[in-house]
Amino acid sequence: MKYAALALLLAVPAVAQNRAAEIDFQNSLQEDMSRSARARGAVERAMVAMNDGVEAGGRVVEFIREKNIQVSVASQREAVKTVVVNGKTSIVLSDALPAYPRVYAPLIAKEAAALIYADMPACAERSYMRRATAGRVWLELGGEPSKLPIIEPLTGDMVAAVNDEIAIWTDKHGAEMALDRIRDAEKLDFLPNMVGRDAAAQKKLDLANARFVAFLMDERPARQAAGLR
């Protein structure tokens, strides 16, 4: 049977084989362009949706614009990463991600939050703030904690990179439990347990702790609205 198929293939004129290959290439190129266009559209919709929010999403977009950070999509192993090229900062999303705002927005938010709180000491509280920012942005775009690990309820898409970032923050046992879980997961200490090597360092720790307390107060209504303590 396979010899008959081979004979049939050899019987097809070379010009026809070349044309078929050309059509396949053109179709593949059009598919890639269409996928790229969908991704760009999803990024734009995610940014608009975040900007329309008056809370976490709006602050993320404000920071991105203030710092002139570009958001783009490219082929890469990481779901999202922040790169600096020629002094210009970019948040880059993987083209393998489902191209939906509820997928892109929390990943954009997590990268932006890492920059926003970069001046704080490495601690569980800082990681909590990053995860909470991503989680709040996802909620503001219609994410439903009860359906995790489903990130996009309309399609049923499960995106591990998003779930890994926000699932701990959505702990129904409360923010304190979420903070404990983040400390354990990332092997980080709590700010109150950290001691500065001098007065200036201690002041920085105290200011960071005050910043975290203010963050908790600000996010409380969002947690309560989502059914989280």
QUIWOLIN-V254568 format. One record per residue. N is the residue number from 1. RES is the residue in three letters. D_LAST is the distance of its C-alpha to the last C-alpha in whole Angstrom. Layout:
BEGIN
n | res | d_last
N | RES | D_LAST
N | RES | D_LAST
END
This chain:
BEGIN
n | res | d_last
1 | MET | 67
2 | LYS | 66
3 | TYR | 69
4 | ALA | 69
5 | ALA | 66
6 | LEU | 67
7 | ALA | 71
8 | LEU | 69
9 | LEU | 67
10 | LEU | 70
11 | ALA | 72
12 | VAL | 69
13 | PRO | 71
14 | ALA | 69
15 | VAL | 69
16 | ALA | 66
17 | GLN | 64
18 | ASN | 64
19 | ARG | 63
20 | ALA | 60
21 | ALA | 59
22 | GLU | 59
23 | ILE | 57
24 | ASP | 54
25 | PHE | 54
26 | GLN | 53
27 | ASN | 51
28 | SER | 49
29 | LEU | 49
30 | GLN | 48
31 | GLU | 45
32 | ASP | 44
33 | MET | 44
34 | SER | 43
35 | ARG | 40
36 | SER | 40
37 | ALA | 40
38 | ARG | 37
39 | ALA | 35
40 | ARG | 36
41 | GLY | 35
42 | ALA | 31
43 | VAL | 31
44 | GLU | 32
45 | ARG | 30
46 | ALA | 27
47 | MET | 28
48 | VAL | 29
49 | ALA | 26
50 | MET | 24
51 | ASN | 26
52 | ASP | 26
53 | GLY | 22
54 | VAL | 21
55 | GLU | 18
56 | ALA | 18
57 | GLY | 21
58 | GLY | 23
59 | ARG | 23
60 | VAL | 24
61 | VAL | 27
62 | GLU | 28
63 | PHE | 28
64 | ILE | 30
65 | ARG | 32
66 | GLU | 33
67 | LYS | 33
68 | ASN | 35
69 | ILE | 34
70 | GLN | 35
71 | VAL | 33
72 | SER | 35
73 | VAL | 35
74 | ALA | 38
75 | SER | 39
76 | GLN | 37
77 | ARG | 35
78 | GLU | 32
79 | ALA | 29
80 | VAL | 29
81 | LYS | 31
82 | THR | 32
83 | VAL | 35
84 | VAL | 38
85 | VAL | 41
86 | ASN | 44
87 | GLY | 41
88 | LYS | 39
89 | THR | 36
90 | SER | 35
91 | ILE | 31
92 | VAL | 33
93 | LEU | 31
94 | SER | 33
95 | ASP | 35
96 | ALA | 34
97 | LEU | 31
98 | PRO | 30
99 | ALA | 31
100 | TYR | 28
101 | PRO | 26
102 | ARG | 23
103 | VAL | 24
104 | TYR | 26
105 | ALA | 23
106 | PRO | 21
107 | LEU | 24
108 | ILE | 25
109 | ALA | 22
110 | LYS | 22
111 | GLU | 25
112 | ALA | 25
113 | ALA | 22
114 | ALA | 24
115 | LEU | 27
116 | ILE | 25
117 | TYR | 24
118 | ALA | 27
119 | ASP | 28
120 | MET | 25
121 | PRO | 26
122 | ALA | 25
123 | CYS | 22
124 | ALA | 19
125 | GLU | 17
126 | ARG | 19
127 | SER | 19
128 | TYR | 15
129 | MET | 16
130 | ARG | 18
131 | ARG | 16
132 | ALA | 13
133 | THR | 16
134 | ALA | 17
135 | GLY | 14
136 | ARG | 14
137 | VAL | 17
138 | TRP | 17
139 | LEU | 15
140 | GLU | 17
141 | LEU | 20
142 | GLY | 19
143 | GLY | 17
144 | GLU | 15
145 | PRO | 13
146 | SER | 14
147 | LYS | 17
148 | LEU | 17
149 | PRO | 20
150 | ILE | 21
151 | ILE | 21
152 | GLU | 23
153 | PRO | 23
154 | LEU | 26
155 | THR | 28
156 | GLY | 26
157 | ASP | 26
158 | MET | 25
159 | VAL | 25
160 | ALA | 24
161 | ALA | 24
162 | VAL | 21
163 | ASN | 19
164 | ASP | 20
165 | GLU | 18
166 | ILE | 15
167 | ALA | 14
168 | ILE | 13
169 | TRP | 11
170 | THR | 9
171 | ASP | 8
172 | LYS | 6
173 | HIS | 6
174 | GLY | 4
175 | ALA | 7
176 | GLU | 9
177 | MET | 10
178 | ALA | 10
179 | LEU | 13
180 | ASP | 14
181 | ARG | 15
182 | ILE | 16
183 | ARG | 19
184 | ASP | 20
185 | ALA | 20
186 | GLU | 22
187 | LYS | 24
188 | LEU | 23
189 | ASP | 23
190 | PHE | 20
191 | LEU | 22
192 | PRO | 22
193 | ASN | 24
194 | MET | 27
195 | VAL | 30
196 | GLY | 32
197 | ARG | 36
198 | ASP | 37
199 | ALA | 36
200 | ALA | 35
201 | ALA | 33
202 | GLN | 31
203 | LYS | 30
204 | LYS | 29
205 | LEU | 26
206 | ASP | 25
207 | LEU | 25
208 | ALA | 23
209 | ASN | 21
210 | ALA | 21
211 | ARG | 20
212 | PHE | 17
213 | VAL | 16
214 | ALA | 17
215 | PHE | 15
216 | LEU | 11
217 | MET | 12
218 | ASP | 13
219 | GLU | 11
220 | ARG | 8
221 | PRO | 10
222 | ALA | 10
223 | ARG | 6
224 | GLN | 6
225 | ALA | 9
226 | ALA | 9
227 | GLY | 7
228 | LEU | 4
229 | ARG | 0
END
